[in-house]
Amino acid sequence: MSIEKIYSIRKTEKEILARWFKLMLVGRSIDDRAPNYLKQAIGWSYHAPYAGHDGIQLAIGQIFDRENDHLFPYYRDMLTVHSAGLSAEELILNGISKDADVAGGGRHMSNHFAKPEWNIHNVSSCTGNHTLHAVGVARAMKKYKVPGVAISSQGESSVSEGYVYEAINGATNEKLPVIFVFQDNGYGISVPKADQTANRKVANNFSGFKNLKIFHCNGKDVFDSMNTMAAAKAYVAEHEHPVIVQANCVRIHSHSNSDRHDLYRDDYELNYVTAYDPLAKFRRLLLRYERFTETEIEAFENEAREIVRAAHKRCLAAPDPSPESVLDFVIPDPYVSEKYPEGLHHHTGEPKKLIEALNETLKAEFRHNPDTYIWGQDVAHKEKGGIFNVTKGLQQDFGRERVFNAPIAEDFIMGTANGMSRFSDKLRIVVEGAEFADYFWPAMEQFVETTHEYWRTKGQYAPNITVRLASGGYIGGGLYHSQTIEGSLTPLPGVRIVYPSYADDAAGLLRTSIRSRGMTLFLEPKALYNAPRVATPVPEDFEVPFGKARIRREGHDLSLITYGNTTPMCVELADQYHKAGKASLEVLDLRSLSPLDTGAILASVQKTGKVVVVHEDKVFGGFGGEVAALISDLAFEFLDGPVKRVGSTFTPVGFNRILEAATLPNTDRIEKAVSELLDY
């Protein structure tokens, strides 16, 4: 080999080592300075120092390819994202929550670093929940044949969370390109690892999983970390299944600036972790093996300090978010129908049952957009299409790549929807969030997470997801098969919630939900799936806008404001009163709960002067209380009596039909309230 060739190799090696060292120096400088911002009341009120994790974090960032890979860092991953390309200025802007923060403009807690345009994802404070998002985006990468990996990084204690097990189980089952990195510093805040798991190395908890390779490395050592991460990425590419990298680290400082580690760590341990400082070790190695002189090392250190000093100065001058901007990016603008702006149509053609309308609309939307997917429990097994057969025939028509079953793990269903949606804005995800709405509660952490993704990222990521849930009672289902849950979910900003009653509205709202950006919760009154009384003709392209109520019966004596299973009851009662000449009852079907058609509600109240709010949910704490409060606030002068509410008793729904009937509202209860109010 020529001397020129040898010199070239050595020069390249020196350049690499210099780059790594400067990244480590800048990162550590900011890590050490971060607490001072809080002391000076500038910001950074949450800071989790990474010192002691330097080797593995440098390595994660270095093997990350922003063109093909997706990175999900956790709150301690400052050096990871700096190594992946975020500048010192971008790190500080995030720390002091400035409007120019690329993660989300100060909307999220400091030390939550991201750059969505580079596939460095904005993750929340729910520790470890982004493992599911990494699995979801990896699913899309596999389906679209992208030659990259999803990297999920977290501390070892967060692996105790159930959704981490769900994520790894799903990734191994689907053979997805994911690297799960566990940065093990021995503590979950103050809780030692021994209180978390019986295994000294938490990654070994997963040693029985098929299609999974586990790597161990010294996360304090740059070279071992680099070699291991490179080997892990190569292994994923070759074997096409996930890996875990467990990196043993030390935590030199407290968990965060709200923690005092001297309360649970003795002097011996504190001295020990300082002695194993990875940055100091790397500096010694560079000198010992004569890669750089002391003068060169000091020049690097001075350069790093100057980079941070200049970034600090620019960041302090950057603008803060404006108070008015808090209302921006709550939810994306919905798809708008030009043909059916009010979501109404003339009744022509043969009536279709509500379940037929849903099934046909799903198939039509799958034909309309080839990047539409659906999964859930029981949705695609042979001739079965969900517990109620709403998805019957979808897999036969569109294949297993687009229509498939999920494990019985509601958090996995919801969390991977969040992740897969991140792959491309053209994707439309439909999930059957649970077989019954009552079973959706395990998914609530991921559901809540997804509601604020668009706001938290300042509009950089919209979760284009429709969550379908079979809701309500009247089927003799008892507990876990009869509840309706909208009263608990409507207070959450960032999600549309619709609850149709008739076949045409079900079809129209489902089409609008799927075509819209952002998340929609689509509640289906399962007792009405096959009910002839809610069957209607449905145009092939019918669409219903969000936030538009529908008058099902015109009237002038009293307004029945309703939705879901109780709508046909109110219509039946209005028809009875009309036929008997007793009174003229108006039935306003809300259809959409969030956004809510305030104008239609107020117009109906102004017309009739008397209101009964009817829904299936419990009266106490139910959504009807919000409607009643709105009327009291904005239409009090038009009222000729109190706003009455009809709903369920403040009890669970019993299984015995006698108990169910005693719990749920019916036409007789509605009639009693109407009669009392008409006589008021």
C-alpha positions as CSV (number, residue, x, y, z in Angstrom):
1,M,0.0,0.0,0.0
2,S,1.3,3.5,-0.9
3,I,2.3,6.0,1.8
4,E,-0.3,8.3,0.3
5,K,-3.1,5.7,0.9
6,I,-2.0,5.2,4.5
7,Y,-1.9,8.9,5.1
8,S,-5.4,9.2,3.6
9,I,-6.8,6.5,6.0
10,R,-5.1,8.2,9.0
11,K,-6.4,11.6,8.0
12,T,-10.0,10.2,7.7
13,E,-9.7,8.5,11.1
14,K,-8.5,11.8,12.7
15,E,-11.4,13.7,11.1
16,I,-13.9,11.2,12.5
17,L,-12.4,11.3,16.0
18,A,-12.3,15.0,15.9
19,R,-16.0,15.2,14.8
20,W,-17.0,12.8,17.6
21,F,-15.1,14.6,20.2
22,K,-16.5,18.0,19.3
23,L,-20.0,16.7,19.3
24,M,-19.4,15.3,22.8
25,L,-17.9,18.6,24.0
26,V,-20.7,20.7,22.7
27,G,-23.4,18.4,24.1
28,R,-21.7,18.2,27.5
29,S,-21.3,22.0,27.6
30,I,-25.0,22.5,27.1
31,D,-25.8,19.7,29.4
32,D,-23.8,21.3,32.2
33,R,-25.1,24.8,31.5
34,A,-28.8,23.8,31.3
35,P,-29.5,24.1,35.1
36,N,-28.2,27.7,35.0
37,Y,-31.0,28.8,32.7
38,L,-33.5,27.8,35.4
39,K,-31.6,29.5,38.1
40,Q,-31.6,32.7,36.0
41,A,-35.3,32.3,35.3
42,I,-34.7,32.0,31.6
43,G,-36.3,28.6,31.2
44,W,-35.3,24.9,31.0
45,S,-37.4,24.1,34.0
46,Y,-37.1,20.4,33.1
47,H,-33.7,19.1,32.4
48,A,-32.6,15.5,32.5
49,P,-28.8,15.4,32.3
50,Y,-27.3,12.8,30.0
51,A,-23.7,12.8,31.4
52,G,-22.7,9.2,31.7
53,H,-24.7,8.1,28.6
54,D,-22.2,9.8,26.2
55,G,-21.0,6.7,24.3
56,I,-24.3,5.2,23.4
57,Q,-25.9,8.5,22.6
58,L,-23.1,9.5,20.2
59,A,-23.5,6.2,18.5
60,I,-27.2,6.3,18.0
61,G,-26.9,9.7,16.4
62,Q,-24.0,8.6,14.2
63,I,-25.8,5.6,12.7
64,F,-29.0,7.5,12.2
65,D,-29.8,8.3,8.5
66,R,-32.3,11.1,8.3
67,E,-33.3,10.1,4.7
68,N,-34.5,6.6,5.5
69,D,-34.4,6.1,9.3
70,H,-36.8,7.3,12.0
71,L,-35.6,8.3,15.4
72,F,-37.6,8.4,18.6
73,P,-35.4,9.9,21.3
74,Y,-36.4,10.2,25.0
75,Y,-36.0,13.2,27.3
76,R,-32.4,12.4,28.2
77,D,-31.2,12.1,24.6
78,M,-29.6,15.5,24.1
79,L,-26.3,14.1,22.7
80,T,-28.3,11.6,20.6
81,V,-30.1,14.4,18.7
82,H,-27.0,16.6,18.5
83,S,-25.0,13.7,17.1
84,A,-27.9,13.1,14.6
85,G,-27.6,16.7,13.4
86,L,-29.4,19.2,15.7
87,S,-27.3,22.3,16.3
88,A,-26.4,23.8,19.6
89,E,-28.8,26.6,18.9
90,E,-31.7,24.1,18.2
91,L,-31.0,22.4,21.5
92,I,-31.0,25.6,23.5
93,L,-34.1,27.0,21.7
94,N,-35.9,23.8,22.9
95,G,-34.5,24.1,26.4
96,I,-35.8,27.7,26.9
97,S,-39.0,27.1,25.0
98,K,-38.7,29.7,22.2
99,D,-41.1,30.0,19.3
100,A,-38.3,28.9,16.9
101,D,-37.9,25.6,18.7
102,V,-38.0,23.0,15.8
103,A,-39.6,20.4,18.1
104,G,-42.8,22.4,18.5
105,G,-42.2,26.1,19.3
106,G,-42.1,25.8,23.1
107,R,-45.4,23.9,23.2
108,H,-43.8,20.8,24.8
109,M,-41.7,20.3,28.0
110,S,-38.1,21.3,27.7
111,N,-35.5,18.5,27.0
112,H,-38.0,16.9,24.6
113,F,-35.8,17.3,21.4
114,A,-37.1,16.7,17.9
115,K,-36.9,17.7,14.3
116,P,-39.8,16.1,12.5
117,E,-38.6,17.2,9.0
118,W,-35.6,15.0,9.6
119,N,-37.6,12.1,11.0
120,I,-36.5,12.9,14.5
121,H,-39.8,12.6,16.1
122,N,-41.5,14.6,18.8
123,V,-42.4,12.2,21.7
124,S,-44.3,12.9,24.8
125,S,-43.4,12.7,28.5
126,C,-45.2,9.3,29.0
127,T,-42.0,7.4,29.4
128,G,-41.5,4.6,26.8
129,N,-44.8,5.1,25.0
130,H,-42.9,6.0,21.8
131,T,-41.8,2.3,21.4
132,L,-45.3,1.7,19.9
133,H,-44.8,4.7,17.5
134,A,-41.5,3.2,16.4
135,V,-43.2,-0.1,15.7
136,G,-46.0,1.6,13.8
137,V,-43.7,3.6,11.5
138,A,-41.5,0.5,11.0
139,R,-44.6,-1.3,9.8
140,A,-45.1,1.3,7.1
141,M,-41.4,1.2,6.2
142,K,-41.7,-2.5,5.7
143,K,-44.9,-2.2,3.6
144,Y,-43.4,0.5,1.4
145,K,-39.9,-1.2,1.3
146,V,-37.9,1.7,2.7
147,P,-34.3,0.5,3.5
148,G,-34.0,2.0,7.0
149,V,-34.7,1.3,10.6
150,A,-36.8,2.9,13.3
151,I,-34.8,3.6,16.5
152,S,-36.6,3.8,19.8
153,S,-34.5,5.0,22.7
154,Q,-35.4,4.9,26.4
155,G,-34.2,4.4,29.9
156,E,-34.2,0.9,31.3
157,S,-36.9,1.6,33.9
158,S,-39.5,2.6,31.3
159,V,-39.3,-0.9,30.0
160,S,-41.6,-1.8,32.9
161,E,-44.5,-0.2,31.1
162,G,-46.9,-2.6,29.6
163,Y,-47.0,-1.0,26.2
164,V,-43.2,-1.6,25.8
165,Y,-43.9,-5.3,26.0
166,E,-46.8,-4.9,23.5
167,A,-44.4,-3.0,21.2
168,I,-41.7,-5.7,21.3
169,N,-44.2,-8.5,20.9
170,G,-45.8,-6.8,17.9
171,A,-42.4,-6.0,16.3
172,T,-41.2,-9.6,16.6
173,N,-44.5,-11.0,15.4
174,E,-44.5,-8.7,12.3
175,K,-40.7,-8.9,11.9
176,L,-40.3,-5.2,11.7
177,P,-37.0,-3.1,11.3
178,V,-36.8,-1.6,14.8
179,I,-33.8,-1.1,17.1
180,F,-35.0,-0.7,20.7
181,V,-32.2,1.0,22.7
182,F,-32.3,0.6,26.5
183,Q,-30.0,3.2,28.1
184,D,-29.4,1.5,31.5
185,N,-28.1,3.8,34.2
186,G,-29.5,1.7,37.1
187,Y,-32.2,4.1,38.3
188,G,-35.8,5.1,37.5
189,I,-35.6,8.6,39.1
190,S,-34.7,7.3,42.6
191,V,-36.0,3.7,42.2
192,P,-33.1,1.2,41.8
193,K,-33.3,-1.3,39.0
194,A,-33.6,-4.1,41.5
195,D,-37.1,-2.8,42.4
196,Q,-38.1,-2.8,38.7
197,T,-37.1,-6.3,37.5
198,A,-35.6,-9.5,38.6
199,N,-33.1,-9.6,35.7
200,R,-30.0,-7.5,36.3
201,K,-30.1,-6.7,32.5
202,V,-33.6,-5.8,31.7
203,A,-33.2,-6.7,28.0
204,N,-32.9,-10.3,29.1
205,N,-36.5,-10.2,30.1
206,F,-37.1,-10.6,26.3
207,S,-34.7,-13.4,25.7
208,G,-37.5,-15.9,25.0
209,F,-39.0,-13.8,22.2
210,K,-38.7,-15.3,18.7
211,N,-37.3,-13.1,15.9
212,L,-35.4,-10.9,18.3
213,K,-31.6,-10.4,18.7
214,I,-30.3,-8.8,21.9
215,F,-27.0,-6.9,21.9
216,H,-25.2,-5.7,25.1
217,C,-22.6,-2.9,25.1
218,N,-20.8,-0.5,27.3
219,G,-22.8,2.7,26.8
220,K,-20.0,4.7,28.5
221,D,-17.5,3.6,25.8
222,V,-17.6,5.4,22.5
223,F,-16.0,2.6,20.4
224,D,-18.0,-0.3,21.9
225,S,-21.2,1.7,21.5
226,M,-20.4,2.6,17.9
227,N,-19.5,-1.0,17.0
228,T,-22.7,-2.4,18.6
229,M,-25.1,0.1,17.1
230,A,-23.5,-0.4,13.6
231,A,-23.8,-4.2,14.1
232,A,-27.4,-3.9,15.3
233,K,-28.4,-1.9,12.3
234,A,-26.6,-4.3,9.9
235,Y,-28.3,-7.2,11.7
236,V,-31.8,-5.7,11.2
237,A,-31.1,-5.2,7.5
238,E,-29.8,-8.7,7.0
239,H,-32.3,-10.7,9.1
240,E,-35.3,-8.4,8.7
241,H,-36.5,-8.5,12.3
242,P,-36.0,-6.2,15.4
243,V,-33.1,-6.0,17.9
244,I,-32.6,-4.7,21.4
245,V,-29.4,-2.9,22.3
246,Q,-28.9,-2.7,26.1
247,A,-26.2,-0.1,26.9
248,N,-24.9,0.0,30.4
249,C,-24.4,3.6,31.5
250,V,-23.9,5.7,34.6
251,R,-26.0,8.7,35.6
252,I,-23.5,11.2,36.9
253,H,-26.0,13.8,38.1
254,S,-29.5,13.7,39.5
255,H,-32.4,12.3,37.4
256,S,-33.5,15.9,36.7
257,N,-33.3,19.3,38.2
258,S,-36.3,18.5,40.5
259,D,-34.4,15.5,41.9
260,R,-31.7,15.3,44.6
261,H,-29.7,12.2,44.1
262,D,-27.7,12.7,47.3
263,L,-30.8,11.6,49.2
264,Y,-30.5,8.0,47.8
265,R,-26.9,7.7,46.6
266,D,-24.0,7.5,49.0
267,D,-20.6,9.2,48.5
268,Y,-19.0,6.0,47.3
269,E,-21.5,5.7,44.4
270,L,-21.3,9.4,43.6
271,N,-17.5,9.2,43.4
272,Y,-17.8,6.0,41.3
273,V,-20.0,7.4,38.6
274,T,-17.9,10.5,38.3
275,A,-14.8,8.4,37.9
276,Y,-16.5,6.6,34.9
277,D,-17.3,9.8,33.1
278,P,-17.3,8.8,29.4
279,L,-16.1,12.2,28.1
280,A,-13.1,12.3,30.4
281,K,-12.2,8.7,29.4
282,F,-12.5,9.5,25.6
283,R,-10.2,12.6,26.1
284,R,-7.6,10.4,27.9
285,L,-7.7,7.8,25.1
286,L,-7.2,10.5,22.4
287,L,-4.1,11.6,24.2
288,R,-2.8,8.2,25.2
289,Y,-2.9,6.8,21.7
290,E,-1.5,10.1,20.3
291,R,-4.4,10.9,18.1
292,F,-4.2,14.5,19.2
293,T,-1.9,16.6,21.3
294,E,-2.9,18.5,24.4
295,T,-2.8,21.7,22.4
296,E,-5.2,20.3,19.8
297,I,-7.5,19.0,22.5
298,E,-7.7,22.3,24.2
299,A,-8.4,24.0,20.9
300,F,-11.4,21.6,20.4
301,E,-12.6,22.5,23.9
302,N,-12.3,26.2,23.3
303,E,-14.1,25.8,20.0
304,A,-17.0,24.0,21.7
305,R,-17.3,26.7,24.3
306,E,-17.4,29.3,21.7
307,I,-20.1,27.5,19.7
308,V,-22.3,27.2,22.8
309,R,-21.6,30.8,23.8
310,A,-22.7,32.1,20.4
311,A,-25.7,29.9,20.3
312,H,-26.8,31.0,23.7
313,K,-26.6,34.7,22.6
314,R,-28.7,34.1,19.5
315,C,-31.3,32.1,21.4
316,L,-31.8,34.7,24.1
317,A,-32.7,37.2,21.4
318,A,-35.2,34.8,19.8
319,P,-38.9,35.6,20.2
320,D,-41.2,33.8,22.6
321,P,-44.5,32.2,21.5
322,S,-47.4,34.7,21.4
323,P,-50.3,34.1,23.8
324,E,-52.7,34.0,20.8
325,S,-50.8,31.1,19.2
326,V,-52.1,28.7,21.9
327,L,-55.2,28.4,19.7
328,D,-53.3,27.4,16.6
329,F,-52.9,23.8,15.4
330,V,-55.4,22.2,17.8
331,I,-56.6,20.1,15.0
332,P,-56.2,20.2,11.2
333,D,-58.9,21.6,8.9
334,P,-61.2,18.8,7.9
335,Y,-62.0,17.6,4.4
336,V,-64.8,19.7,3.0
337,S,-67.6,18.4,0.8
338,E,-68.7,20.6,-2.1
339,K,-71.6,18.5,-3.1
340,Y,-73.1,18.0,0.4
341,P,-72.1,21.1,2.4
342,E,-74.8,20.5,5.0
343,G,-74.7,16.7,4.9
344,L,-78.2,16.4,3.6
345,H,-79.7,14.6,0.6
346,H,-83.1,13.7,-0.8
347,H,-84.3,10.2,0.1
348,T,-84.2,8.2,-3.1
349,G,-83.3,4.5,-3.6
350,E,-83.6,1.5,-1.5
351,P,-82.9,1.9,2.3
352,K,-79.7,0.4,3.6
353,K,-79.1,-0.7,7.2
354,L,-76.5,1.2,9.2
355,I,-74.1,-1.8,9.1
356,E,-74.4,-2.0,5.3
357,A,-73.7,1.7,5.0
358,L,-70.5,1.4,7.1
359,N,-69.3,-1.6,5.3
360,E,-69.8,-0.2,1.8
361,T,-68.3,3.1,2.8
362,L,-65.1,1.4,4.1
363,K,-64.8,-0.5,0.8
364,A,-65.4,2.6,-1.2
365,E,-62.7,4.6,0.7
366,F,-60.2,1.7,0.3
367,R,-60.8,1.9,-3.4
368,H,-60.6,5.7,-3.4
369,N,-57.2,5.8,-1.6
370,P,-54.8,2.8,-2.0
371,D,-52.9,4.1,1.1
372,T,-55.8,3.3,3.4
373,Y,-55.3,0.6,6.1
374,I,-57.4,-1.0,8.8
375,W,-56.6,-3.3,11.7
376,G,-58.1,-4.3,15.0
377,Q,-59.3,-7.4,16.9
378,D,-61.2,-9.9,14.8
379,V,-61.5,-7.6,11.8
380,A,-60.0,-10.0,9.2
381,H,-60.3,-13.7,9.8
382,K,-61.7,-15.7,6.9
383,E,-65.3,-14.7,6.5
384,K,-65.5,-12.8,9.8
385,G,-65.2,-9.0,9.8
386,G,-65.2,-7.8,13.4
387,I,-67.4,-8.9,16.2
388,F,-70.4,-7.4,14.3
389,N,-69.1,-8.0,10.8
390,V,-68.7,-4.3,9.9
391,T,-65.5,-5.1,8.1
392,K,-66.8,-8.3,6.4
393,G,-65.2,-8.8,3.0
394,L,-62.5,-6.1,3.3
395,Q,-59.5,-8.5,3.5
396,Q,-60.8,-10.5,0.6
397,D,-61.1,-7.4,-1.5
398,F,-58.0,-5.5,-0.5
399,G,-55.6,-8.1,0.9
400,R,-53.7,-8.8,4.1
401,E,-51.3,-5.9,3.6
402,R,-54.0,-3.4,4.1
403,V,-56.6,-5.3,6.2
404,F,-55.2,-7.4,9.1
405,N,-55.8,-8.5,12.7
406,A,-54.1,-7.0,15.7
407,P,-53.2,-8.7,19.0
408,I,-55.7,-8.3,21.9
409,A,-53.8,-5.2,23.0
410,E,-55.7,-2.0,22.6
411,D,-52.7,0.2,23.4
412,F,-50.8,-1.5,20.6
413,I,-53.7,-1.0,18.2
414,M,-53.8,2.8,18.9
415,G,-50.1,3.3,19.4
416,T,-49.1,1.7,16.1
417,A,-51.8,3.8,14.4
418,N,-50.0,6.9,15.7
419,G,-46.7,5.5,14.5
420,M,-47.7,4.3,11.1
421,S,-49.5,7.6,10.3
422,R,-46.1,9.4,10.8
423,F,-44.6,7.7,7.8
424,S,-46.6,9.8,5.3
425,D,-49.4,12.3,5.3
426,K,-51.0,10.4,2.4
427,L,-51.8,7.5,4.7
428,R,-55.2,7.1,6.1
429,I,-55.5,4.7,9.1
430,V,-58.8,3.2,10.4
431,V,-58.6,1.1,13.5
432,E,-61.3,-0.8,15.4
433,G,-59.9,0.5,18.7
434,A,-61.5,-2.3,20.7
435,E,-64.2,-4.8,20.1
436,F,-66.5,-2.8,22.3
437,A,-66.1,0.8,23.4
438,D,-66.0,-0.4,27.0
439,Y,-62.7,-2.2,26.3
440,F,-61.0,1.0,24.9
441,W,-59.6,2.1,28.3
442,P,-56.3,0.3,28.0
443,A,-55.7,2.4,24.8
444,M,-56.4,5.7,26.6
445,E,-52.8,6.6,27.2
446,Q,-52.1,6.3,23.4
447,F,-55.4,8.0,22.6
448,V,-54.7,11.0,24.8
449,E,-51.1,11.1,23.4
450,T,-52.5,11.2,19.8
451,T,-55.0,14.0,20.5
452,H,-52.2,16.5,21.2
453,E,-49.7,15.4,18.5
454,Y,-50.7,18.1,16.0
455,W,-50.7,20.9,18.6
456,R,-47.5,19.7,20.3
457,T,-45.6,19.6,17.0
458,K,-46.9,23.0,15.9
459,G,-48.7,21.4,13.0
460,Q,-45.7,19.3,11.8
461,Y,-47.4,16.0,12.3
462,A,-51.1,15.2,11.9
463,P,-52.3,11.7,13.0
464,N,-54.7,10.8,10.2
465,I,-56.6,8.2,12.1
466,T,-60.2,7.2,12.4
467,V,-60.9,5.2,15.6
468,R,-64.1,3.1,15.3
469,L,-65.8,1.9,18.4
470,A,-69.0,-0.1,18.7
471,S,-70.8,1.8,21.5
472,G,-73.8,1.7,23.8
473,G,-76.2,-0.8,25.2
474,Y,-79.7,-2.2,24.4
475,I,-78.1,-5.6,23.4
476,G,-78.2,-7.4,26.8
477,G,-74.4,-7.1,27.0
478,G,-73.9,-5.9,30.6
479,L,-70.6,-4.6,31.8
480,Y,-67.9,-4.1,29.2
481,H,-70.3,-4.5,26.4
482,S,-72.9,-1.8,27.0
483,Q,-71.3,1.5,28.0
484,T,-71.0,4.6,26.0
485,I,-67.8,6.6,26.7
486,E,-68.2,10.0,24.9
487,G,-68.7,11.9,28.1
488,S,-65.1,11.0,29.2
489,L,-63.6,11.8,25.8
490,T,-65.2,15.0,24.6
491,P,-63.2,17.2,27.0
492,L,-60.0,16.3,25.0
493,P,-59.0,18.9,22.4
494,G,-57.4,17.6,19.2
495,V,-59.9,14.9,18.3
496,R,-63.3,15.1,16.5
497,I,-66.0,12.9,18.0
498,V,-69.0,11.9,16.0
499,Y,-72.0,9.7,16.9
500,P,-74.4,9.0,14.0
501,S,-77.8,7.4,14.4
502,Y,-78.9,6.7,10.8
503,A,-77.4,4.9,7.9
504,D,-76.9,7.9,5.7
505,D,-75.2,9.9,8.5
506,A,-73.0,6.9,9.4
507,A,-71.8,6.6,5.8
508,G,-71.3,10.4,5.3
509,L,-69.4,10.9,8.6
510,L,-67.2,7.9,8.0
511,R,-66.2,9.1,4.6
512,T,-65.4,12.6,5.9
513,S,-63.5,11.1,8.9
514,I,-61.3,9.0,6.7
515,R,-60.6,11.7,4.1
516,S,-59.8,14.4,6.8
517,R,-56.4,15.1,8.3
518,G,-56.3,14.6,12.0
519,M,-57.9,12.1,14.3
520,T,-61.6,11.3,14.5
521,L,-63.4,9.1,17.1
522,F,-66.2,7.4,15.3
523,L,-68.8,6.0,17.7
524,E,-71.2,3.5,16.3
525,P,-74.5,2.7,18.0
526,K,-74.2,-1.1,17.8
527,A,-77.8,-1.7,18.8
528,L,-78.9,0.1,15.6
529,Y,-76.5,-1.8,13.2
530,N,-79.4,-3.9,11.8
531,A,-82.4,-1.8,13.0
532,P,-84.9,-1.1,10.1
533,R,-86.0,2.1,11.7
534,V,-82.6,3.8,11.0
535,A,-82.2,2.3,7.5
536,T,-82.1,5.0,4.8
537,P,-81.1,5.4,1.2
538,V,-77.4,6.3,1.0
539,P,-75.9,8.0,-2.1
540,E,-72.6,6.4,-3.2
541,D,-70.6,9.5,-2.6
542,F,-72.5,10.9,0.4
543,E,-70.5,13.1,2.8
544,V,-71.5,14.7,6.1
545,P,-69.4,17.7,7.5
546,F,-68.2,17.8,11.1
547,G,-70.0,20.2,13.4
548,K,-73.4,20.1,11.5
549,A,-76.4,18.9,13.4
550,R,-79.5,17.6,11.5
551,I,-83.1,18.3,12.2
552,R,-84.8,14.9,12.0
553,R,-88.2,16.3,12.8
554,E,-89.4,19.9,12.6
555,G,-91.3,21.3,15.5
556,H,-92.2,24.5,17.4
557,D,-93.3,23.5,20.9
558,L,-90.3,21.7,22.4
559,S,-86.8,20.7,21.2
560,L,-85.4,17.2,21.8
561,I,-81.6,17.4,21.4
562,T,-80.1,14.0,21.0
563,Y,-77.7,11.7,19.3
564,G,-76.8,8.0,19.0
565,N,-79.2,5.3,20.2
566,T,-81.7,7.7,21.6
567,T,-82.3,9.6,18.3
568,P,-84.8,7.1,16.9
569,M,-86.6,7.1,20.2
570,C,-87.0,10.8,20.1
571,V,-88.2,10.6,16.4
572,E,-90.7,7.9,17.4
573,L,-92.0,10.1,20.2
574,A,-92.2,13.2,18.0
575,D,-94.2,11.1,15.5
576,Q,-96.6,9.9,18.2
577,Y,-97.2,13.4,19.5
578,H,-97.8,14.7,16.0
579,K,-100.2,11.9,15.1
580,A,-102.1,12.4,18.3
581,G,-102.1,16.2,17.9
582,K,-100.6,16.6,21.4
583,A,-97.6,18.9,20.5
584,S,-95.1,19.7,17.9
585,L,-91.7,18.3,18.9
586,E,-88.5,19.2,17.1
587,V,-85.8,16.5,17.0
588,L,-82.3,17.8,16.6
589,D,-79.7,15.0,15.9
590,L,-76.3,16.4,16.9
591,R,-74.4,13.8,14.9
592,S,-71.2,15.6,15.7
593,L,-70.2,16.2,19.4
594,S,-66.8,17.8,18.8
595,P,-67.0,20.1,17.0
596,L,-70.6,20.9,18.2
597,D,-73.2,22.7,16.1
598,T,-73.8,25.5,18.6
599,G,-75.7,27.5,16.0
600,A,-78.3,24.8,15.3
601,I,-78.8,24.2,19.1
602,L,-79.4,27.9,19.7
603,A,-81.7,28.2,16.7
604,S,-83.8,25.3,17.9
605,V,-84.0,26.7,21.5
606,Q,-85.0,30.1,20.1
607,K,-87.8,28.5,18.0
608,T,-89.4,26.3,20.8
609,G,-88.3,27.8,24.1
610,K,-88.3,24.4,25.8
611,V,-85.5,21.8,25.7
612,V,-85.0,18.2,26.7
613,V,-81.5,16.9,26.2
614,V,-81.6,13.1,25.6
615,H,-78.7,10.7,25.4
616,E,-77.8,7.2,26.4
617,D,-75.0,8.1,28.8
618,K,-75.4,8.8,32.4
619,V,-77.1,12.1,33.3
620,F,-74.5,12.9,35.9
621,G,-71.3,13.8,34.1
622,G,-72.7,13.0,30.7
623,F,-72.3,15.1,27.5
624,G,-75.8,16.5,27.9
625,G,-74.5,18.6,30.8
626,E,-72.3,20.5,28.4
627,V,-75.3,21.1,26.0
628,A,-77.4,22.3,28.9
629,A,-74.7,24.6,30.1
630,L,-74.3,26.1,26.7
631,I,-78.0,26.8,26.4
632,S,-78.1,28.3,29.8
633,D,-75.1,30.6,28.9
634,L,-76.1,31.7,25.4
635,A,-79.9,31.2,25.1
636,F,-81.3,31.8,28.6
637,E,-83.6,34.6,27.5
638,F,-85.3,32.3,25.0
639,L,-86.2,29.6,27.6
640,D,-89.7,29.1,28.9
641,G,-88.7,26.4,31.4
642,P,-85.7,24.6,32.8
643,V,-83.4,22.5,30.5
644,K,-84.3,18.9,31.3
645,R,-82.0,15.9,30.8
646,V,-82.8,12.3,30.2
647,G,-80.1,9.6,30.3
648,S,-79.0,6.5,32.2
649,T,-79.0,6.1,35.9
650,F,-75.7,6.7,37.8
651,T,-74.9,3.0,37.8
652,P,-73.1,0.5,35.5
653,V,-75.3,-1.3,33.0
654,G,-76.6,-4.6,34.3
655,F,-76.5,-7.9,32.3
656,N,-80.0,-9.1,33.2
657,R,-82.5,-7.5,30.8
658,I,-84.5,-6.2,33.8
659,L,-81.5,-4.4,35.2
660,E,-80.5,-3.1,31.7
661,A,-84.0,-1.7,31.2
662,A,-83.9,-0.1,34.6
663,T,-80.6,1.6,33.7
664,L,-80.9,2.9,30.1
665,P,-83.3,5.6,28.9
666,N,-86.3,4.6,26.8
667,T,-89.2,6.3,25.1
668,D,-91.4,6.3,28.2
669,R,-88.7,8.2,30.2
670,I,-88.3,10.7,27.4
671,E,-92.1,11.1,27.2
672,K,-92.3,11.8,31.0
673,A,-89.7,14.6,30.7
674,V,-91.4,16.0,27.7
675,S,-94.9,16.0,29.3
676,E,-93.6,17.7,32.5
677,L,-91.8,20.4,30.5
678,L,-94.8,21.1,28.2
679,D,-96.9,21.5,31.4
680,Y,-94.4,23.8,33.0
